[in-house]
């Protein structure tokens, strides 16, 4: 798979197709049950967490990070994304549509007007749930 980095924007559907072909070529489909993919995803999230574990608060854009650290971060973020895309494919979930639906639900749950009046209201009222992960 050469020239991947030279392509334009990549869609979730492209990633899904690439991951499906990649798995078929290696006969890995036999191992790609929802449970196995989820456990692999959790492992990758752990590896991603390790990168930030002892850094304290990190400013947006990572201005103090070395280029190698940013490359490593990109690799771990990619691992998480690829397992998530593969898991959604195996489960028959259109991840793009599900994500858009979730944003719409969050817009209803966390109305703009409330946030404009009191930006901390979301965190005060929902201290134990983040907007993106709320049910």
Secondary structure as UniProt FT lines:
FT   TURN            2..3
FT   HELIX           4..6
FT   HELIX           12..25
FT   TURN            26..27
FT   HELIX           29..31
FT   HELIX           34..52
FT   TURN            53..54
FT   TURN            60..61
FT   TURN            63..64
FT   HELIX           67..91
FT   HELIX           95..109
FT   HELIX           112..117
FT   TURN            119..120
FT   HELIX           121..125
FT   TURN            126..128
FT   HELIX           131..133
//
